[in-house]
Amino acid sequence: ELSYPFIIMALWGILMTSLICTRQTDLKSPIAYSSISHMGLVVAATLIQTPWSLTGAVMLMISHGMVSSALFCLANTNYERTHSRTMLLTRGLQTTIPLMATWWLLLNLFNMALPPTPNFWGELMIMTALFNWSPWTIIITGLGTILTAAYTLHMFLMTQQGHLP
C-alpha cells in the first residue's frame, strides 16, 4: 500500500521528536515538540483507517489540543513571574506558587496519558489499532510513551522542584 512509508515516517517522527524533547532547555520547546510527537500518532492512526484508530485520533487531537494550550499558558505564566523561559532558571516555583505547581502536575499527567485521562484512551485506541495493523509498532509506540513520560517529568521537575536561583 502507498500509506506504509508514511506510517513508518510518522512512527519514526514520534521517537525523534521525543528524543529532541529530552535535550531542550527552553520551557516552550518541549511542549511544542510534544505536540509534534502526539500528532505522529494521529497521522499513523489516520493512515490505517480503522474505526478504532480514527476514534482514537479524534479523541487524542481534541484532548491534546486542550492540554497543550494549557501547558503553553502555564509556560507563559512562568515567564511572567521569572522573566526567563530557561528551565534551569525557573527552578523552585513550587515553593513560591504552589497552586500553579498543582496545575503543572495535573497537566503533565494528562500530557503523559495517565489513566483515566482522555489522552490515555485516545493513545490506547491508536496503539491497539496499530498493533492489529502490525505487532512491531508496539515497540516504537512503547518507546515513544516511555520517552514522553521522561521528558514530561523532566520538565516538571526542572521548573517546580529544587532551590530558587
Secondary structure, DSSP 8 states (H G I E B T S, - for coil): -TTHHHHHHHHHHHHHHHHHHTT--BSHHHHHHHHHHHHHHHHHHHHHT-HHHHHHHHHHHHHHHHHHHHHHHHHHHHHHHHS--BGGGGTTHHHH-HHHHHHHHHHHHHHTT-TTSHHHHHHHHHHHHHHHH-TTHHHHHHHHHHHHHHHHHHHHHHHHSS---
